[in-house]
Amino acid sequence: MKRIAILLGATALAACSTGGDKPKAPEAPLHGRMLVLDTHLDTPLHFDRQGWNFADRHTLATDLSQLDIPRMKDGNLDGGFFAIYTDQGPLTAAGYAAALAHARKRSDSIDRMIAANNGAIGAARIADDARRLDREGKLIAFKSIENSYPLGEDLSLLSEFYDKGVRLAGPVHGLNNQFADSATDKPRWNGLSPLGEKWLAEMNRLGIVIDASHSSDATFDQLLALSKYPILLSHSSLRSAHNHPRNLDEGRLKALAAKGGAMCISTIYMSEMKMSPARAKLFADYERIGELAPEAQAELTRQWRELDKTETMWAADFEDYMKMVLRAIEVGGVDHVCFGADWDGGGGLKGIEDISALPKVTERLKQAGYSDADIEKMWSGNILRVLAAQGK
C-alpha cells in the first residue's frame, strides 16, 4: 500500500535531517506503491460463519477462504467490491421475497464486517472515497450485487440498495431471470427483457455501474448499446483463452473499450470446470458455509482439500492466466483492462491460489514492458474512472 512507501520515505527523511550516516531506506516494491482493487470479492459468504473472523489470518490448508485482512496486506490488495450474491431461484413472488431477504442479510453482513474492523477498513461510495481511505492507510470496501434477481419486479429496490452503498450490479447470474438472458442458459428474451431495459435505465439514473459478467452475448450487446455510461465486466475471462459462453470474445472486448468500459480479468473458465458429483456436493455445502458449525466447516475444508489431491477444479495455471491477461491488454488496451479474479467464488489457480500472489501479476506486467502508470490504471485507475463517469 502507498502508506508503506510513505512511512519508509519519512524514515529516510528523518535520518537525513539529523545528519546521521544511516543508509536511505529502500523504496517499497512497485506493487506495494500502487492502489490495488479487485471488482469481485465473494468473501461476504464467510462473514457470518461461526468462529470465523475477517481480521484473522487463515490458511488454504485449513480454511476455504482466499481473502482476509492479513492476506490483503500480504498481497497489497487495498480493497474492492464485496459481492451481495444470490443464487437464482423461481421467478415467483415467494422466490423474490426469499431472495430479497437473503440479499438484505448479506448487505448487512458486509456492514457489520466494516464496523467490526473500522480501524482497518472503510466503506466507499465514490472513487474519491477509495483514494481517501488509501491515504488514511485503510482498506476499501465497495458493495456490488451479483444477480439482480432479489429485486423481483420492484425496481424501487435499486434505490434501497444504492442507499446501502451498492455501486456495481449485474442483471443476471447462471440462469435467465426476469431481467435478462444468462450466458449459461438457453435464450428466453434474446438479451434484456422489457423489465431489464427499465432496470438499465434505473441503474443509469442512480449512478450504479452496470456489470455485464454472466450476461449472454445478446444481453452484453444491449447493455453496451443502451447504457449512457461505461460498463464493467467484474469477473470475466477471454473466450480466445477457452471457448466457453461465460467468457467474452475479443470483438466484444474491442466494442467495450470503444465505449469506455473495462473488463476485469478473472481466473475462472480458462478450462472446463471439473464439477464431478463429489465437487458439486461440496460446492453446495460451501454456499451455506455460514450456517455450518465450526466442526462442519472444518470437515468441509478437509474433504475439499482431499478431493483437490486427485481432482483439480481447473486445468489452467498462473502461466495460462498471464498469457490471457497479456492478450486482453493487447486487444482492449491498458485503459480497458482491470482485475476481478472471483476470489472466494470459485477463482484461483495453481500459482495464484489466493490474494497473496497478486504481486506476481504486477511483476509480470512490468517484465512485459508496461509502465508503472499503466499497471496502476489496470489495478485501480480504470475501475475508478468508470465509477466516476456514472453521471452522479
PLY file of the C-alpha trace (Angstrom):
ply
format ascii 1.0
element vertex 392
property float x
property float y
property float z
element edge 391
property int vertex1
property int vertex2
end_header
0.00 0.00 0.00
1.09 3.56 -0.54
1.24 4.17 3.20
4.18 1.71 3.38
6.11 3.81 0.87
5.19 6.99 2.78
6.43 5.55 6.07
9.65 4.36 4.53
10.17 7.73 2.90
9.53 9.51 6.20
12.08 7.29 7.93
14.70 8.13 5.33
13.95 11.86 5.60
14.28 11.76 9.38
17.70 10.11 9.06
18.87 12.83 6.68
17.53 15.68 8.82
19.52 14.52 11.85
22.69 14.35 9.87
23.15 10.67 10.61
25.00 8.25 8.44
22.12 5.77 8.26
21.55 4.49 4.73
18.41 5.64 2.97
15.56 3.15 3.45
14.79 1.21 0.29
11.71 2.24 -1.65
8.73 -0.09 -1.29
8.28 -2.62 -4.13
6.26 -1.40 -7.10
3.15 -3.42 -6.27
3.16 -2.03 -2.73
3.16 1.57 -4.01
0.03 1.09 -6.11
-3.66 1.34 -5.29
-4.86 -2.21 -5.98
-8.55 -3.11 -6.31
-10.50 -6.23 -7.27
-14.02 -5.88 -8.62
-15.50 -9.18 -7.44
-14.93 -10.49 -3.91
-17.31 -13.25 -2.79
-15.87 -13.21 0.73
-19.14 -11.98 2.34
-20.35 -15.59 2.36
-17.77 -16.13 5.14
-18.71 -13.12 7.26
-21.45 -14.90 9.24
-19.52 -18.11 9.87
-19.33 -19.23 13.47
-15.80 -18.88 14.78
-14.52 -17.08 11.67
-13.15 -13.54 11.72
-12.17 -11.44 8.71
-9.43 -9.85 10.82
-7.71 -13.20 11.45
-5.19 -14.88 9.19
-6.46 -18.07 7.59
-4.53 -20.60 5.52
-5.62 -22.55 2.47
-4.63 -25.78 4.20
-7.20 -25.34 6.94
-9.78 -22.94 5.50
-11.51 -22.40 2.16
-11.38 -18.61 2.26
-8.88 -16.87 -0.03
-9.21 -13.42 1.47
-8.81 -11.83 4.89
-7.26 -8.64 6.23
-3.77 -10.09 6.89
-3.60 -11.62 3.42
-4.92 -8.42 1.85
-1.83 -6.78 3.32
0.39 -9.64 2.10
-0.84 -9.22 -1.46
-1.33 -5.45 -1.22
-4.98 -5.81 -2.16
-6.24 -2.44 -0.99
-9.88 -3.42 -1.42
-12.62 -3.81 -3.95
-16.24 -4.72 -4.43
-17.68 -7.13 -1.88
-20.48 -9.03 -3.59
-24.08 -9.44 -2.48
-24.57 -12.74 -4.31
-27.93 -14.50 -4.52
-28.45 -17.86 -6.17
-31.10 -17.98 -8.88
-34.48 -19.24 -7.74
-38.03 -19.39 -9.12
-39.47 -16.30 -10.80
-42.36 -16.14 -8.34
-43.46 -13.80 -5.58
-42.24 -16.29 -2.98
-38.92 -16.75 -4.77
-38.37 -12.99 -4.99
-39.23 -12.49 -1.31
-36.77 -15.14 -0.14
-34.05 -13.76 -2.40
-34.61 -10.20 -1.17
-34.34 -11.31 2.46
-31.08 -13.08 1.62
-29.64 -10.06 -0.22
-30.54 -7.69 2.60
-28.91 -10.02 5.11
-25.72 -10.25 3.06
-25.57 -6.49 2.66
-25.91 -6.16 6.43
-23.12 -8.71 6.91
-20.78 -6.52 4.88
-21.73 -3.52 7.02
-21.07 -5.48 10.21
-17.66 -6.57 8.94
-16.71 -2.96 8.21
-17.98 -1.76 11.60
-16.11 -4.52 13.44
-12.85 -3.58 11.69
-13.29 0.17 11.29
-9.71 0.84 12.19
-8.54 -1.21 9.22
-11.24 -0.87 6.53
-13.81 1.71 5.48
-16.91 1.89 3.31
-16.53 3.54 -0.09
-19.25 5.02 -2.29
-17.37 7.10 -4.87
-13.96 6.97 -6.49
-12.58 9.69 -4.21
-13.54 7.60 -1.16
-11.16 4.90 -2.32
-8.31 7.37 -2.71
-9.06 8.98 0.67
-9.18 5.66 2.51
-5.90 4.64 0.90
-4.26 7.87 2.04
-5.58 7.17 5.55
-3.98 3.73 5.49
-7.32 1.90 5.43
-8.60 -0.87 3.21
-11.51 -0.12 0.87
-14.94 -1.77 0.82
-17.31 -1.08 -2.04
-20.50 -3.13 -2.44
-21.82 -4.88 -5.54
-24.83 -7.01 -6.46
-24.22 -10.25 -8.30
-27.60 -11.19 -9.78
-30.42 -8.63 -9.56
-32.96 -11.41 -9.11
-33.71 -10.33 -5.48
-35.27 -7.11 -6.82
-38.20 -9.11 -8.15
-40.27 -6.77 -10.28
-39.86 -3.78 -7.95
-37.17 -1.53 -9.38
-37.57 0.91 -6.48
-35.49 -1.59 -4.52
-32.47 -0.44 -6.51
-32.69 2.85 -4.62
-32.71 0.94 -1.31
-29.51 -0.90 -2.23
-27.97 2.30 -3.60
-28.58 3.89 -0.21
-26.93 0.83 1.38
-23.83 1.54 -0.69
-24.17 -0.61 -3.82
-22.30 0.94 -6.74
-21.97 -2.03 -9.14
-24.65 -4.55 -10.17
-25.26 -7.18 -12.82
-28.68 -8.18 -14.09
-28.21 -11.93 -14.15
-26.20 -14.93 -12.94
-26.10 -18.54 -14.13
-29.73 -18.81 -15.28
-32.10 -16.48 -17.08
-34.20 -14.30 -14.83
-36.82 -11.56 -15.08
-34.28 -9.07 -16.39
-32.08 -10.83 -18.93
-30.64 -13.94 -20.51
-27.64 -15.59 -18.87
-24.54 -16.72 -20.75
-25.12 -20.24 -19.45
-28.83 -20.72 -20.20
-30.95 -21.08 -23.32
-32.18 -17.74 -24.70
-35.53 -16.59 -23.41
-35.51 -12.85 -24.00
-32.77 -12.70 -26.67
-30.99 -10.24 -24.42
-32.72 -7.93 -21.98
-36.39 -8.34 -21.11
-38.66 -5.27 -21.19
-38.21 -5.10 -17.40
-34.47 -5.44 -17.93
-34.44 -2.35 -20.11
-36.16 -0.45 -17.30
-33.60 -1.90 -14.87
-30.81 -0.48 -17.05
-32.43 2.96 -17.19
-32.80 3.00 -13.39
-29.18 1.90 -12.95
-28.09 4.82 -15.12
-30.36 7.24 -13.25
-28.97 6.23 -9.87
-25.36 6.09 -11.00
-24.71 2.39 -10.36
-22.14 0.82 -12.69
-23.58 -1.94 -14.88
-21.77 -5.28 -14.60
-22.05 -7.47 -17.72
-20.32 -10.57 -16.32
-22.60 -13.64 -16.59
-24.65 -11.95 -19.33
-25.30 -13.66 -22.64
-23.73 -12.16 -25.75
-27.06 -10.59 -26.72
-27.52 -9.19 -23.22
-23.98 -7.78 -23.27
-24.61 -6.16 -26.65
-27.77 -4.47 -25.39
-26.23 -3.35 -22.10
-23.37 -1.78 -24.05
-25.65 -0.13 -26.62
-28.28 1.21 -24.22
-26.20 2.38 -21.24
-25.46 6.09 -21.16
-22.29 5.40 -19.21
-19.34 2.98 -19.45
-19.89 -0.54 -18.10
-17.66 -3.14 -16.46
-17.28 -6.88 -16.55
-16.40 -7.56 -12.93
-15.03 -11.10 -13.34
-14.74 -12.49 -16.85
-12.19 -14.37 -18.94
-11.41 -14.30 -22.66
-13.14 -16.71 -24.99
-9.94 -16.93 -27.01
-8.31 -18.48 -23.93
-11.12 -21.02 -23.56
-14.23 -21.30 -25.71
-16.96 -21.03 -23.11
-20.14 -18.90 -23.32
-19.35 -17.36 -19.93
-16.24 -15.74 -21.46
-16.04 -12.59 -23.58
-14.90 -12.75 -27.19
-12.23 -10.37 -28.46
-14.59 -8.47 -30.77
-16.81 -7.60 -27.81
-13.79 -6.58 -25.74
-12.90 -4.11 -28.51
-16.50 -2.84 -28.53
-16.39 -2.46 -24.73
-13.18 -0.46 -24.98
-14.61 1.75 -27.70
-17.36 2.84 -25.30
-15.00 3.50 -22.41
-15.69 0.36 -20.37
-13.32 -2.17 -18.88
-13.03 -5.94 -18.49
-11.75 -7.17 -15.13
-9.87 -10.38 -15.78
-10.90 -13.47 -13.83
-9.20 -16.78 -13.11
-12.33 -18.83 -13.89
-13.35 -20.70 -17.06
-9.89 -20.81 -18.54
-10.67 -24.52 -18.86
-13.74 -26.61 -18.32
-14.79 -26.62 -14.69
-14.47 -30.14 -13.36
-17.73 -30.36 -11.45
-17.93 -34.02 -10.53
-20.77 -35.17 -8.25
-18.33 -35.06 -5.32
-17.27 -31.47 -6.10
-20.87 -30.40 -6.71
-21.87 -31.64 -3.27
-19.00 -29.78 -1.65
-19.91 -26.62 -3.57
-23.50 -26.86 -2.34
-22.22 -27.12 1.22
-19.79 -24.25 0.61
-22.63 -21.94 -0.46
-24.18 -22.36 3.01
-20.93 -22.41 4.98
-22.22 -19.52 7.08
-24.85 -21.86 8.51
-22.43 -24.64 9.48
-20.98 -25.25 12.91
-17.18 -24.87 13.15
-16.71 -28.64 13.17
-18.72 -29.00 9.97
-16.77 -26.15 8.38
-13.51 -27.91 9.18
-14.80 -31.19 7.76
-15.90 -29.43 4.56
-12.42 -27.97 4.18
-10.80 -31.35 4.82
-12.96 -33.07 2.19
-12.35 -30.25 -0.32
-8.58 -30.41 0.05
-8.60 -34.20 -0.10
-10.52 -34.03 -3.38
-8.03 -31.45 -4.69
-5.32 -34.11 -4.48
-6.99 -36.25 -7.15
-9.30 -33.84 -8.97
-8.36 -30.23 -9.64
-11.28 -27.95 -10.40
-9.46 -26.05 -13.17
-6.79 -27.27 -15.59
-5.20 -23.82 -16.09
-2.40 -22.28 -14.01
-0.71 -18.93 -13.40
1.22 -19.07 -16.68
-2.02 -19.58 -18.62
-3.59 -16.75 -16.67
-0.83 -14.27 -17.51
-0.94 -15.27 -21.17
-4.66 -14.38 -21.17
-4.09 -11.14 -19.27
-1.46 -10.00 -21.77
-3.71 -10.91 -24.68
-6.60 -8.94 -23.16
-4.34 -5.89 -22.81
-3.20 -6.30 -26.41
-6.81 -6.40 -27.63
-8.50 -3.92 -25.28
-5.65 -1.60 -24.35
-4.28 -0.56 -20.96
-7.23 1.78 -20.41
-9.80 -1.01 -20.58
-8.40 -3.89 -18.52
-8.76 -4.45 -14.77
-8.83 -7.37 -12.34
-11.60 -9.40 -10.71
-10.32 -12.91 -10.05
-13.51 -14.26 -8.38
-11.83 -14.82 -5.04
-13.93 -16.99 -2.71
-16.34 -17.70 -5.55
-14.52 -20.40 -7.47
-11.46 -18.42 -8.54
-7.82 -19.18 -8.00
-5.42 -21.36 -9.97
-2.16 -23.18 -9.33
0.39 -20.43 -8.76
-2.26 -17.84 -7.93
-4.20 -19.63 -5.21
-5.09 -16.61 -3.09
-4.55 -12.88 -2.99
-1.06 -13.10 -1.54
0.06 -13.96 -5.10
-1.03 -10.60 -6.59
2.47 -9.04 -6.65
3.46 -11.74 -9.17
0.94 -10.25 -11.63
2.48 -6.80 -11.32
5.96 -8.27 -11.74
4.95 -9.99 -14.98
3.27 -6.86 -16.33
6.46 -4.92 -15.64
8.53 -7.61 -17.35
6.21 -7.34 -20.36
7.17 -3.67 -20.69
4.18 -1.87 -19.22
4.85 1.37 -17.36
4.13 1.87 -13.69
1.34 4.29 -14.60
-0.29 1.83 -17.00
-0.09 -1.01 -14.46
-1.78 1.13 -11.82
-4.52 2.00 -14.33
-5.24 -1.69 -14.66
-5.18 -2.32 -10.91
-7.46 0.57 -9.98
-7.44 3.59 -12.28
-9.76 2.15 -14.90
-12.23 0.95 -12.27
-12.35 4.33 -10.56
-12.65 6.13 -13.90
-15.71 4.06 -14.86
-17.20 4.59 -11.41
-16.68 8.35 -11.61
-18.24 8.51 -15.10
-21.70 7.38 -13.97
-23.35 10.79 -14.06
-23.79 11.13 -10.29
0 1
1 2
2 3
3 4
4 5
5 6
6 7
7 8
8 9
9 10
10 11
11 12
12 13
13 14
14 15
15 16
16 17
17 18
18 19
19 20
20 21
21 22
22 23
23 24
24 25
25 26
26 27
27 28
28 29
29 30
30 31
31 32
32 33
33 34
34 35
35 36
36 37
37 38
38 39
39 40
40 41
41 42
42 43
43 44
44 45
45 46
46 47
47 48
48 49
49 50
50 51
51 52
52 53
53 54
54 55
55 56
56 57
57 58
58 59
59 60
60 61
61 62
62 63
63 64
64 65
65 66
66 67
67 68
68 69
69 70
70 71
71 72
72 73
73 74
74 75
75 76
76 77
77 78
78 79
79 80
80 81
81 82
82 83
83 84
84 85
85 86
86 87
87 88
88 89
89 90
90 91
91 92
92 93
93 94
94 95
95 96
96 97
97 98
98 99
99 100
100 101
101 102
102 103
103 104
104 105
105 106
106 107
107 108
108 109
109 110
110 111
111 112
112 113
113 114
114 115
115 116
116 117
117 118
118 119
119 120
120 121
121 122
122 123
123 124
124 125
125 126
126 127
127 128
128 129
129 130
130 131
131 132
132 133
133 134
134 135
135 136
136 137
137 138
138 139
139 140
140 141
141 142
142 143
143 144
144 145
145 146
146 147
147 148
148 149
149 150
150 151
151 152
152 153
153 154
154 155
155 156
156 157
157 158
158 159
159 160
160 161
161 162
162 163
163 164
164 165
165 166
166 167
167 168
168 169
169 170
170 171
171 172
172 173
173 174
174 175
175 176
176 177
177 178
178 179
179 180
180 181
181 182
182 183
183 184
184 185
185 186
186 187
187 188
188 189
189 190
190 191
191 192
192 193
193 194
194 195
195 196
196 197
197 198
198 199
199 200
200 201
201 202
202 203
203 204
204 205
205 206
206 207
207 208
208 209
209 210
210 211
211 212
212 213
213 214
214 215
215 216
216 217
217 218
218 219
219 220
220 221
221 222
222 223
223 224
224 225
225 226
226 227
227 228
228 229
229 230
230 231
231 232
232 233
233 234
234 235
235 236
236 237
237 238
238 239
239 240
240 241
241 242
242 243
243 244
244 245
245 246
246 247
247 248
248 249
249 250
250 251
251 252
252 253
253 254
254 255
255 256
256 257
257 258
258 259
259 260
260 261
261 262
262 263
263 264
264 265
265 266
266 267
267 268
268 269
269 270
270 271
271 272
272 273
273 274
274 275
275 276
276 277
277 278
278 279
279 280
280 281
281 282
282 283
283 284
284 285
285 286
286 287
287 288
288 289
289 290
290 291
291 292
292 293
293 294
294 295
295 296
296 297
297 298
298 299
299 300
300 301
301 302
302 303
303 304
304 305
305 306
306 307
307 308
308 309
309 310
310 311
311 312
312 313
313 314
314 315
315 316
316 317
317 318
318 319
319 320
320 321
321 322
322 323
323 324
324 325
325 326
326 327
327 328
328 329
329 330
330 331
331 332
332 333
333 334
334 335
335 336
336 337
337 338
338 339
339 340
340 341
341 342
342 343
343 344
344 345
345 346
346 347
347 348
348 349
349 350
350 351
351 352
352 353
353 354
354 355
355 356
356 357
357 358
358 359
359 360
360 361
361 362
362 363
363 364
364 365
365 366
366 367
367 368
368 369
369 370
370 371
371 372
372 373
373 374
374 375
375 376
376 377
377 378
378 379
379 380
380 381
381 382
382 383
383 384
384 385
385 386
386 387
387 388
388 389
389 390
390 391
